[in-house]
Amino acid sequence: MEFDRILKSRRSTRSFDSGPVKEKDLISIIEAARLAPSACNSQTWRFVTVTNREIIKKICSLAMRPVVPNRWLEQAPLVIVGCSQLDVIANRIGSKVTGIEYYQIDLGIAMEHMVLKATELGLGTCWIGWFSENKVKEILKIPKRIKVSAMLAIGYAKDKPAKKRKRKSIDKIVFSEKWGQSFTP
Ligand SMILES: Cc1cc2nc3c(=O)[nH]c(=O)nc-3n(C[C@H](O)[C@H](O)[C@H](O)COP(=O)(O)O)c2cc1C
């Protein structure tokens, strides 16, 4: 699929077919994350793939937060849990000096690579950020020293693609030369 079409056709998918994600597709999705850039090439990301229905149900019933309980997640054939290894020295020192949490940026890039690859493969995805980190760690036996920041639900969309959600116009999000000055390409 042409890159622009991947960007434009991606939508958050919250309704999944029961069909599993093919093994070779899962490997391509992981490979897309593996190729992502990271601060100092520290590759602090770690992932847990979950396809076991009982475990997905457990995540759904025990680890989601109120108000947006993400019940639709129960139907997802694949959940990828995005984790970070925080004890990578280069990353830790860098973050101390600049105050920038590089591991979060690294994980975000890697997981969005996954999203875009999945879109190319005809799969639907949805980011999940509204969960209890401790509960997810408990269910998946993830050690305390590991940070869990996001999850992705991946599978074949059941319904027609969700409505395109609006984006702010360029002039609202980009300035030229200095903050507040209108963008001129
Ligand atoms: C970091 C992050 C966390 C998100 N968490 C959730 C979530 O917990 N539940 C959910 O239904 N959607 C979640 N989303 C999806 C957003 O709601 C969605 O991307 C946004 O509304 C734009 O819609 P679109 O993805 O269809 O373009 C999350 C997205 C991101 C990037």
The ligand as an ORCA input file, in Angstrom:
! r2SCAN-3c Opt
* xyz 0 1
  C      -1.388      7.088     23.575
  C      -2.797      6.788     23.134
  C      -3.692      6.212     24.047
  C      -5.000      5.892     23.640
  N      -5.822      5.251     24.519
  C      -7.037      4.850     24.101
  C      -7.874      4.077     24.966
  O      -7.517      3.752     26.096
  N      -9.086      3.688     24.490
  C      -9.512      3.996     23.224
  O     -10.623      3.588     22.862
  N      -8.742      4.717     22.380
  C      -7.525      5.142     22.780
  N      -6.708      5.842     21.921
  C      -7.167      6.126     20.549
  C      -7.532      7.604     20.357
  O      -8.750      7.865     21.000
  C      -7.623      7.887     18.842
  O      -6.364      7.683     18.258
  C      -8.069      9.316     18.556
  O      -9.375      9.545     19.025
  C      -8.049      9.634     17.057
  O      -8.854      8.727     16.324
  P      -8.249      7.832     15.150
  O      -7.139      6.995     15.765
  O      -9.385      6.967     14.650
  O      -7.716      8.742     14.107
  C      -5.425      6.197     22.317
  C      -4.508      6.765     21.413
  C      -3.217      7.051     21.804
  C      -2.252      7.615     20.799
*
